[in-house]
Amino acid sequence: MTIADHPLVQHKLTLMREVGTPTAVFRQLLREISQLLAYEVTRDLAMTTRPIQTPVSPMEAPVLDGRKLALVSILRAGNGLLDGMLELIPSARVGFVGLYRDEATLLPVQYYFKVPADISDRLVIVVDPMLATGNSSAAAIDMLKQAGATQIRFLCLVAAPEGVAKMAEIHPDVPVITASLDSHLNEQGYIVPGLGDAGDRMFGTK
């Protein structure tokens, strides 16, 4: 697991955590922090060079090597991270995994799955603001592997130790990148201190 401890990431996350932060401000902060996290999750992408002409001279200039990325959002809250990352990586292919958490069992229920056909050839970055129990995240990665994905990274804003442990147990080959490892889950399966339900706070639905 990697914790993105950049001061701007931590500052913006604090603003998002505050209960009084309005929906519009929450969305804007999520867009901003997602771009900062995008730098962290793509830090070690493969590079090559190609010849270009600058206004001064020719040079061998660095460019990304190989196929572009695939960004996969776990609906619905993942779209907040997705939007900001697409501004930084506009050529990425995009996929969606629709899951909701059964509030009684805390287990994920699938309702949608659509990913790029060539996902096996791409580095896949799965985005979801919260890694709580880890059940939904692990289920989404199960589906992606069944679709052929072999290079997967998981990016979230806030993680609970229980979710990190679940991911390490079920998908030890998938790195987790987060802005914060919080204390624990409460009886309702919410991260403490966390920031509440990210989807509800993004869309003003509670």
BELNOR-V845414 format. One record per pair of residues at least 24 apart in sequence whose ideal C-beta (glycine too) atoms are under 6 Angstrom apart, sorted by the first residue. I is the first residue (numbers start at 1). J is the second residue. Records with the same first field share a line. If there is no record, write none. Layout:
I = J  J
//
This chain:
1 = 164  176
2 = 177
3 = 178
4 = 37  40  179
8 = 36
9 = 33  36  179
13 = 179
16 = 195
17 = 195
23 = 204
26 = 201
27 = 202
30 = 80
31 = 83  84
34 = 81  84  85
35 = 84  88
37 = 155
38 = 85  88
40 = 177
41 = 125  153  155  177
67 = 121  122
68 = 92
69 = 123
70 = 116  119  122  124
71 = 125
72 = 124  126
73 = 127
74 = 99  128  140
76 = 199
77 = 129  198  199
78 = 127  128
80 = 202
81 = 127
82 = 127
97 = 140
99 = 136
106 = 133  189
107 = 135
108 = 135  136  139
113 = 143
115 = 147
119 = 147  148  149
120 = 148
123 = 151
124 = 149  152
125 = 153  155
126 = 154
127 = 155
128 = 156
129 = 156  157  198
130 = 158  198
131 = 156  159  163
132 = 160  163  185  189  191
133 = 163  189
134 = 163  166  167
138 = 166  170
141 = 171  174
158 = 182  191  194
160 = 185  191
//
